[in-house]
Amino acid sequence: MKILGIGNAIVDVICKVNEKFISDNNLTKGTMKLIFDENEFKNLLSSLKIEKTISGGSVANSIVGLSQLGNDVGFIGKISDDDLGNKYEEGLKKENVDYFYTKKKEVLPTGTCLILITPDSERTMCTFLGTAGQINENDIDTDAIKKSKMIFLEGYLWDEGDPKKAFDKAIINSNKVAMSLSDQFCVDRHKTHFLDLVKNKLDITFANEGEMMSLIEAKNFSDVIKFAKEIKKHLIVTRGEKGAVSILNNEVEEIGIKKNLTILDLTGAGDLFAAGYLHGYLNNLSQHECLEKGTEMSSKIIQQIGARL
């Protein structure tokens, strides 16, 4: 197997909202809010019209993208034996993703992410992790990890307690590790731990400019370049309108964005960018070719609703 993803197994529930809904519910546009109370989550959802329901989760989206590009892939994520859990598993199998998890009836339901799309195509997420957030070291299939060229982790998954133990077990048994920092709030919550991961445990790190700047408390983007060269690790940073940058040792490659796209929904742009880049990396393409493949995939996804092609 070329790559095994380990992440939150989340069912995406996509809804269109106006700006007022975001402000009325005290949400910060363009970010992800964790909701710990199932009733609070249900109340939020009750006033909305659902556009689409689809299997999601950041790393799972990337893994599906890699499968669609012809790579042999797998995924580990915790679900419950309930209706959404069944749909989730079916969704992965339809996309030729090997699912290394045997579900059972859990106390908490399968995780759900409410994706709120405003008229400017920005997406704001409210996530009830459910049983996905209860992943532990017993859920990690060591044999599957050892047989994979690389594992791909998400910052969303990292949390103190059982998820951290699962994370550590995966890294210890892996051949190579890539990770996405996932979200600015994730970085701010776990800054010390993430910095240690990026410097000492990860082979490849994906982040957007805001996440990376926050992580190292940079004043400008040249600080990010300098940091990457100093730690001698592979960093890939997406920069919105400015495109993306790949830094490996002293080599810095840049790429611009594709122009004149009809943008419908930015959900999954980073996930599919990572899929394209990792596809290139796993198939021995150059850094620039990897950036091109990442940009191609992210350009496709933002022209449709949802995070899967």
Secondary structure, 3 states (H helix, E strand, C coil): CCEEEECCCEEEEEEECCHHHHHHCCCCCCCEEECCCHHHHHHHHHCCCEEEEEEECHHHHHHHHHHHCCCCEEEECCCECCHHHHHHHHHHHHCCCEECCCCECCCCCCEEEEEEECCCCCEEEEEECHHHHHCCHHHCCHHHHHCCCEEEEEHHHCCCCHHHHHHHHHHHHCCCEEEECCCHHHHHHCHHHHHHHHHHHCCEEEEEHHHHHHHHCCCCHHHHHHHHHHHCCEEEEECHHHCEEEEECCEEEEECCCCCCCCCCCCCHHHHHHHHHHHHHHCCCCHHHHHHHHHHHHHHHCCCCCCCC
